[in-house]
Amino acid sequence: MLSQIPLHLGGNDEYNNLIWVDKSIHKLIHATENNTIKKYLNVINLDSKAYKKLNLLRVKVGNKPI
C-alpha cells in the first residue's frame, strides 16, 4: 500500500508512481505551518482511515504526522 516514491527520493512521474489526491489533501501532505494544517483540516472531514493514509504520505515526503 502506498508504495509511491517521491521525486526528491528518486521517484518519477510514471503513472504507477503517482497517486491522485484532492487539492486540500495535497496541501495537507506538504504543509508544515500549524495554521495551514488547521485551516485545511477544518475544510475537510477525515475519518481515522483517511488520517492514517494522510500521515503515511506526510512521512514519505519528510513531514511529521498530524
C-alpha positions in Angstrom: 0.0 0.0 0.0 1.2 3.5 -0.9 4.5 2.3 -2.4 4.9 5.5 -4.4 8.3 7.2 -4.1 8.6 11.0 -4.0 10.6 12.7 -6.8 13.2 14.0 -4.3 13.8 10.4 -3.1 14.4 9.1 -6.6 10.8 8.5 -7.7 9.5 9.5 -11.1 6.3 10.8 -12.8 5.4 7.5 -14.3 1.7 6.5 -13.9 2.5 3.6 -11.4 4.3 6.0 -9.1 1.6 8.6 -8.9 -1.3 8.9 -6.5 -4.4 11.0 -7.1 -5.4 13.2 -4.1 -7.8 16.1 -3.6 -6.1 19.6 -3.7 -6.8 20.1 0.1 -5.2 16.7 0.8 -2.2 17.7 -1.3 -1.9 20.9 0.8 -2.0 18.8 4.0 0.6 16.4 2.8 3.1 19.2 2.3 2.0 21.7 4.9 4.4 22.5 7.7 2.8 25.5 9.3 0.3 24.7 12.1 -2.1 27.4 10.8 -2.2 25.9 7.4 -2.7 22.4 8.7 -5.6 23.6 10.9 -7.1 25.6 8.0 -7.3 22.5 5.8 -8.4 20.1 8.5 -11.3 22.4 9.1 -12.2 22.3 5.4 -12.3 18.5 5.1 -13.6 15.9 7.4 -11.2 12.9 7.7 -12.0 9.7 9.4 -9.3 7.6 11.1 -8.5 5.6 8.0 -8.0 8.8 6.0 -5.8 10.3 8.7 -3.7 7.2 8.6 -3.2 7.5 4.8 -2.6 11.2 5.0 0.1 10.6 7.7 1.8 7.9 5.6 2.1 10.3 2.7 3.3 13.1 5.0 6.1 10.9 6.3 7.0 9.9 2.8 7.6 13.5 1.9 9.6 14.1 5.1 6.9 15.8 7.2 5.8 14.8 10.7 2.4 13.1 11.1 -0.5 15.2 12.2 
